[in-house]
Amino acid sequence: MVLFLAIGLVLFTLVIWWAVLGLHALLLGRMPGRRLARLVRHPRLWGAGALLVLIGGNVSPSLCVVGVGLVALGHVKGPA
């Protein structure tokens, strides 16, 4: 019982962290920290995808797949 409670607490913390990162990227247009700022090329696209993944997990798998695609596109460098 305690193990399930601990796992649930960790998952809840990760969901909150993901939502905060998504909102930060979507509203401010930048990623916090050096590593994330270096990895993510299009933060607003990444943030929209992160929020769609959170919503899509409960509503429909299609939204989750679109969100994962947007997160992946947020990492891709733009046209040269």
Disulfide bonds with the S-S distance in Angstrom:
none
